[in-house]
Amino acid sequence: MLYALKDDQGLIIAVSEKQLSDEWKSVDLEDEAVLIFLQRNPTIGGKVMQAADADFIRVLEDVIDLLIDKAVIQFTELPDPVQNKLLNRRRYREELRKDDRTNLIGGEEDEGIF
């Protein structure tokens, strides 16, 4: 989910992965105001797209896990490099779950604000 802070004219001045106060409103990545903000701020746009890509990768991992759980495919049928990547990502996700600060885009220092 993406949240935006708007100025008096309704233009987005910041985006965050978290709603930091009642002033921050939920926005869709496809929203024209979001796209304009990201075009004006290409560095931030890159971070937002990286976060969106990470979310999509997580969806793909869930689909793979579901296919394995339902015995549609077997883990061992996947090529060795794919198996290794999936195992490494699972271990990494487990480590992240231990650290509450990992839900911030861009790191702890900016509190997830772009």
N, C-alpha and C positions, 0 to 999 in steps of 0.2 A: 504494500500500500504506500502511496505517495501523498504527502501533505504539502500545501503551499501557504505561504504568507503573502497577502496582497496589500498594495498601497491604497491610498484614498481614491485613485483612479481605477482601481480594480486590476492593476497590472501585478503580476507575480514578481516578488522581490527576493524570495528564497524558497527552497524546497527542502523537505526533510523526510526521512523514512518514518519518523514518529510525529504524532500530534503533540507539539510542545506546549500548547495552551489552547484555549477556546478560539483564539484568532486563527489558528492553523486549520484549514479546511481540506478535506479529502479531495484529491483531483485524480483524473485519469491520465495516464501517460499519452493518450491519444488526444487529449484536450488541446484545442488551438492555442490557448493562453500558455499552456505548458510548453508546447512546441516553440512558441515565440520566445519564451524565457530561455529555453535550451539553445536556441539559435544565437541569442545574444550572449550567452555564456557557454561557449563550446567546451571549456574544461569541465564545468559542472555537468554538461550534457554527456560527456564521456563517462563520468562517474555514475550517472543515472543509468546509462545504457549498460555499464558493467554490472550494476546491481540487477537490472532486468535480465541480463544474460545469465547471471548466477541463479536467479529464480527459475529461469527456463531450464537450466541444467539440472536443477533439483527436481523439476517435474519429470524430466527424462529419466533420472535415476529412480524416481518412484515408479514410473511405468515399467522399467526394467525389473525392479524388485517385484512388482505385481505379476509380471509375466513369469518370473521364476517361481513365485509363491503358488501360482495356479498351474505350474508344471507345463506351461506352454513352451518354455525353453528351459534348458538347464544351464546353470552358471558355467559349467565346464565346456559347454558348446561355444561360448564366446571366445574370441581370440585371446591369447595370453596377454597382450598389451592392454586389451579392454578389461580383462579380469583384474590386472594389476591396478589400473586407474580407478576402477570401482572400489576395490579394497582400500586403496590409499585414501580416496575421498570419504569412505565410511569412517575410517580411523580419524581423519581430520575433523569430520562433523562431530564425532564423539568428543574430541578435544574441545571443540568450540562450545558444545553444550555445557561444558564445565565452567565456561567463562561468560558471565552475563553481559559483558561489554561488547560482545561480538555482533550485536544487532545494529550497530551504528555504521552507516555508510561513511567512508572516508576516515574512519578511525576515531579513537576516544577523544582526541584533542578538540575536534570540532563538533562534538555531540550530535553527529549525523546531519548537520545542517550544511547545505550546499550554497 
